[in-house]
Amino acid sequence: MNPVSDNLIEVKALYKSYSNNGTSIPILTDLDFSLKPGETVAVVGASGIGKSTFLHMLGALDRPDKGGLWFEGEDVFAFDNMRLARFRNESVGFVFQFHHLLPEFSAIENTMMPALIRRMSKANARLVAKDILTRVGLEQRMLHKVSKLSGGEQQRVALARALALKPAILLADEPTGNLDKERSDQIHRLLVELNVELGMTLVVVTHNMELARCMSRIVTLKDGQIVNYEL
């Protein structure tokens, strides 16, 4: 049943488990979560508790065992594979802990990928990529192969790639995990600016409480469910 609400995302009774040597281990258990358009949320919690799994569910990178996910009133897990791929490309930007960049390609070529998948012309895709790489401080490094960049630079390329098409929602897993304080602060400011400029909804998994406090709401993943953050 489609929840009636003004939320951008509505998650109901989400359940996900994994098998370990024949034993089913629950990760998310009847989890409920909602997200309003333009909202910024930090998800915190102990390591290994399932925060990355939760992000994967929000972005429809993985399917739950039970439960539903609605985006703008549409049942995402009812989409066929082609519609699901289009949803991820058009509506969601991802930044992973592990960058998943193509090391043999340059920073700008990696950043162009989502636009090319959307069948944007190479010239326009390049302009889009150049603009966002400049905003994350890589204007002098955009022609370098990813394999020649530092870990922090690769992290910023991954962020630029996720932001290139100005998605409705950005899902970020430790987006400043490999950055020094100066670059971390720069990314914090960029995320806040883009939220204001574009109305971009943001969910960040982080251990960095400085980043978490930049968000409008902080929640904790605990015992498979989302609960209010407590100081």
N, C-alpha and C positions, 0 to 999 in steps of 0.2 A: 504493500500500500504506500502511496506517495504522501509523505508528510506535508501538511499544509503549513507553510511558514514563509517568512521573508528572508530566510537564511540563504547564503550562497551555497554552503555545504551542510548537509544533514546526515549524520551517521547514527544508525539505530541498531542496537543489540549485536554489534560486530564481534564475531568470535573467530579466532585463528589459533591453530595449534600446529606443532611440528612433531614428526616422529623421530625418536632417538632409540635405536636398537629395539624397535617394536613397541616402544612406550610412547604414548601420545602426551606431549607436554604443551599445556595451554599457554599462549603468549598474551592474547587479548581475549577478554572474557565479558561478553555482553556489554561491550563498550558503547557509550553514547557520547556524541560530540556534535556541536554546531558551531558554525563560523559565519559571521555576517560579512557582507561585501565591504572591503576596505579595512577590515579588522587585522590587527597584528597580534600573533600569539606565539609565545615561547613555550616549548614543551621541555620540561626538565625531569630528572629522575636518575636512579642509579644506572650504572653501565650494565648492559645486557638485559635490561628489563623489558625491551620490546619497542623502544622509541622509533628505531629505524623501520621496523615492521609496520608500525602505525603510519608513518609517512608513506610507505609503499602502498598501503591500503588507500590513503587519501588521494594518491595520484593514480590509482588503478593500475599500478605496476604488478600487483598480485591480487588474487581473489580470496575473500574470506571463506571459511568453512560455512559460516552462517552470518546473517545480518545483511544490512543494506547501506548503500551510499547514494545520496541524491545530490546532484549538482544543478543549481538553478531549476529545481523541481523535477529533473530527469533522473531516472533510475540508471545509474552508470553501469552497474553490473548486468543490466539487461541488454547493453549494447553488444552487437556482434564485433568480431575482432577488428574489422576495418573501421567501424565507427569509434571503437575504443581507441585505436591508434590516432584517429583524427582528433578526438577529445584531448588526448595527451599533448599532441603537437600544438593545438590551437589555444588551449585553455590553461595548461599547466607548465610551469618551469621547474626543473629539478636541479638541485645542487647536492651531490652525494659526498660522503666522507672520502670515498675513493673516486677520483675525478672521472674515470671512464673517458678520457680524452684519447685521440688518435695520435700517438707519438711521432709518426712519420709526417704529419701535417703541421703547418704553422698555426700560431695562435689565431690568426684571422680566419684561416680555413676551418678550424674547429668551430669557431664562433658562428660562421656562416651556415653550418650544417642544418639547424632547424629551419632557417629561411629557405634553403634549397629544397628541403623535404616538402615545404609548403608550395614549392614550384615558383618561388620568387626568382626573378632574373638574377644572374650572377652579379651584375653591376649593382643592383639594388641591395642584394644580400651583403655585398662587400661594404656598401655605405653604412648599412645598419650595424654590421659587425665592427667597423672602424669606430663608429660613434660610441658604442657601449664599451669597447676596449679602452678608449680614451677616458671614459668616466671611471673605470676601475684602475686607472693609473698605468696602463700598459701601452701607451701610444708609441713608446720607443722600442717595444719588444714584440709588436704584433706580427712581424714577418719572421720571427725566430721559430724554429721547430719546437714543439712542445717538449721533446726529449732534451732540449738544451736549456729549458727554463728551470728555475728553482721550484721547490714544492709550493712555496707561497705564491709564486707567479702562476703555476698551474692551477692553484685554487681560484685565483682571480679570473683565469680563462674560463674555468668551469662556471663561475658565477656569471660572467659576461654571456656565455652561451645560453644559460638559463633565462637571462633577462632580455636577450636580443629581440624577441618578438613581443615584448611587453605583455606577458601572460596575465590572465585574470587572477591567478594564484601562483605564488612562488613557494615551493616546498624545499627547505634547506636543512641539510644534515651537517651540523658543525661547520657553517660556512667560513668561519674565521679560525678554524682549528690549527692551521699551519702558518698563520700570519703573526708578525711581530705587532707590538701594541699600536704603532703608528698606522700600519696598514689595516689592522683590525678596526681602529677608530674610523678610518676612511670608509671601510665597508659598512660599518654601523650607520654612518651618516648617509651613505648612498641608499641603503635600504629604507631608511626613514624618508628621504627625499622622494624616492620612487613611489612609496606608499602614498605620500601627499599629492605628488604630481599626477600619478596615474590611477589613484584609487586602488592600487594593487594590493590584494589580500596576501598576507604573509604568515606562514607557519614555519618556525625555526626550532629545530632540536639542538640544544646547546648545553654545555657545562659552564659556559661563560656567562656569569650572572650580570656582568656589565652589559653584554648584548641583550640578555633576557629582559633587563629593566628598561631597554629602549622600546620594548613591545607594549601594546596596550593591555595585554593580559598574560599572566603566567599560569600555566597549569602543570600538574605533576602526573606522570604515568606511574601508577602503583597498583600492584596486584591485578594487572591486566585491565585496569580501568583508568579513565581520566578523572582526576579529583582537583579541587581548588588548591592552588599553591599556598603553603603555610610557611611563614618566616620562622 
